[in-house]
Amino acid sequence: MVPPSGSLVWFRRDLRAHDHAALHAALCAGAPVHCAFVFDTEILDALEEPADRRVEFIWESVRALKAALQALGGGLQVLHGRAREAIPRLAATLGVAAVYANRDYEPQALRRDAAVAAALEARGVAFHTRKDQVIFERGEVLTRAGGDFSVFTPYKRAWLAKLAPFYVESYPIEAHRAKLAPGPDAELPALEALGFRRSNLRALGIEPGADGGARTFAAFKRRIDRYQAQRDYPALQGTSGLSIHLRFGTVSIRALAGFAWKRGGAGAESWLAELVWRDFYFSILAARPDVVDAAFRPEYDALVYDENEAYWRAWCDGQTGYPLVDAAMRQLNQTGFMHNRLRMVSASFLVKDLGIAWQRGERYFAARLNDYDLAANNGGWQWAASTGCDAQPWFRIFNPLIQSTRFDPQGAFIRRFVPELTRVPRDRIHAPWQMAPHEQQAAGCVIGRDYPAPVVDHDAARQRTLARYSVVRNLNS
């Protein structure tokens, strides 16, 4: 019997062949190093949209990863099935001594990894994981008392104080390429064979793969100094565009954070703070996996939300009568992207204007966001609903008109996604229902016919929300 030797690297949300913690660890442990990716049916079977941009992004990125590994002298085995069964089976077939993977922090992924580890252990195969998708994991940034942070600002201070060159150093792969085992020549299973089809991913200008991530990062570097000034304006190209690449690991978080940290300046520091938020939400999820369905602040599980399906449908379809909210929702539905400022505005509107539970909105975003990440999506929704890690008072409620006039002053973003309002004058576009009948006729936008009247009055909705939250506050005071 041939003793086990070498290892298998299991790629997941880390689809690149450079600066890769698990791959580097396996290569340092010795040859041969095999590589694999599994199109996991436990994940894919839960997706309802055949033209899912995320699946297409992954498929294209896996194809690019396979080519990159082949260029290094290795290969990539691409499987389709239940990962918890496919990986132990492949490890046995290859006769490896260990399987390496980068750590995932979502509850479902942790259960999958525990099952894989147990199956491998039963065969005498080790399962090693490495930190790769964050700079600091839970337990690395702690309060003075040694506990987890629950408020962002002190966490950020501690995070920045701990940051040192070691944490953003790259894991070299090229120097160890001779240890890579060549993979099979088999083609990837076709996208259609996985049960999916092409989407509008390319038409949206989204470039999959590590090369796409590198080009997107290079473009952002040229405008990073304007990030702080422009990041809140959805009509501008003010964000990095890297969120989908971070989600699927076609860029290295170490490279991104290291660049921002070393560059300095208002733009880079503001963007680095967003990467700190990302680590923060991962740490919250790791410490409190119950937040997936329940409030981070348990007392807010007592909130009684409304069950108004007409309001819900209006929000989903971008037909609330509030132009900025509607433009944001239509952007999400058409492109799978929503600007960060608008995620806050739309979430606040659903929960605090329409009185609908944050969990419903969180799941809606989860089904449609190209960059959907459980930790960040959950954290953002709970922040907007005042049930999570928010240092601001619970009675903070975004005013959609103020947000609209401040962050889309010319109405350029609104006109892009709500074409019914194209001819509405700039001074009326944020509240078109205030136009006189003759103004509506002149603009070709009759309220109630061409564009809906507001589904709720914001001031009245605000009072209902204050009463809703006051009941819970009084019960726990």
Secondary structure, DSSP 8 states (H G I E B T S, - for coil): -----SEEEEESS---SSS-HHHHHHHHH-S-EEEEEEEEHHHHTT---TT-HHHHHHHHHHHHHHHHHHHTT---EEEEE-HHHHHHHHHHHHT-SEEEEE---SHHHHHHHHHHHHHHHHTT-EEEEE--S-SS-TTTS--TTS----SHHHHHHHHHHH--GGGG-----GGGGGGB----------TGGGT----STTTTT---HHHHHHHHHHHHHTTGGGHHHHTT-TTS--S-S-HHHHHHTSS-HHHHHHHHHHH-SHHHHHHHHHHHHHHHHHHHHHH-GGGGTS-SSGGGGG------HHHHHHHHHT-SS-HHHHHHHHHHHHHS---HHHHHHHHHIIIIIS---HHHHHHHHHHH-TT--HHHHHHHHHHHHTSSS--S-TT----HHHHHHHHSTT-HHHHHH-GGGTTS-TTTTTSGGGS-HHHHHHHT--BTTTB---SS-HHHHHHHHHHHHHHHHHHT-
